[in-house]
Amino acid sequence: MKKIPVLILLTVLVFACAPQVKREETVKPIPLSREEQEKKALEAFNKILELTETGSREEILPRLENAYIDIIKLYPEAPLAQESYWRLIVIYTRDYAPPKVEEAEAAYKNFINSYPDSPFKKEIEDTMVRFYYTQKLWDKLLNIEIPYIKEYIKTGELRTPAHLFYYSEAKYGLGDYKEAEKGFRTIITLFPTSSEASVAKKRLEEISLKK
């Protein structure tokens, strides 16, 4: 019997024991261009519209949620990804009972970090503000409104009563009546015919009874 040299035998054994690299693991997908993302996002969005016609909103809710998440993950450069954040947050805060607070807040945070200058920022922020207000989550509402109040103090400009109103309502809800009273009085002075001023007057009456 012919003997195999030791060196050759060791080489064969080393290669035989080496892990096999799969070809598909070494091939990276080519990222889609912005134009391609916009096209595919629109196709996905149209499928969502078709989905809404297949059953009640409650029945298709999980599928809608996943569909919007897919658009956000797969086509982040498409404008529809930004709109999908808003629609997703609406689902979390208005459609689910109880609301999915953590999911809504995570989506809101990711949106702000990803698209700080998005035209959907106001719409999404308003959705979160109204949600916190109706749920009486005063601390969370205050955190959103404080930057606007600081800007008002700095510039002295207040275009609408909304931010000061929600700030004052949060302070009222937290029991800081002195700060809430200042806010409500400012609203009545600057925006006397607004609906916020009407509520502010009622709050001042309630505060006077607490003194």
WOWO-V242357 format. One line per field, one symbol per residue. ss: DSSP state (h for helix, s for strand, l for the rest). psi: psi as a letter, one per 20 degrees, with the letter a starting at -180 (. if undefined). burial: I if it has 9 or more other ideal C-beta (glycine too) atoms within 8 Angstrom, else O. Layout:
# WOWO-V242357
ss=???
psi=???
burial=???
This chain:
# WOWO-V242357
ss=lllllhhhhhhhhhhhhlllllhhhhlllllllhhhhhhhhhhhhhhhhhhlllllhhhhhhhhhhhhhhhhhhllllhhhhhhhhhhhhhhhhhlllllhhhhhhhhhhhhhhllllllhhhhhhhhhhhhhhlllhhhhhhhhhhhhhhhhhhllllllhhhhhhhhhhhhlllhhhhhhhhhhhhhhllllhhhhhhhhhhhhhhhhl
psi=ppqpqgggghgggghhipqppphhiiopqpqqrgghggghhgghhhhghhhijiaqhhhjghhgghghhgggghlhiphihghhgghghgghhhhqorqngggghgggghgghhmhkqiiggggghggghghghikmgghgghhhghhhhhghghjpohqigghghghhggghijmhghgggghhgghghmhjqhhhghhghhhghhhhi.
burial=OOOOOOOOIOOOOOOOOOOOOOOOOOOOOOOOOOOOIIOIIIOIIOIIOOIIOOOOOOOIIOOIIOIIIIIIOIIIOIOIIIIIIIIIIIIIIOIIOOIIIOOIIOIIOIIIOOIOOOOIIOOIIOIIIOIIIOOOOIOIIIOIIIOIIOOIOOOOOIOOIOIIIIIIIIIIIIOOIOIIIIIIIIIIOOIOOIOIIOIIIOIIOOIOOOO
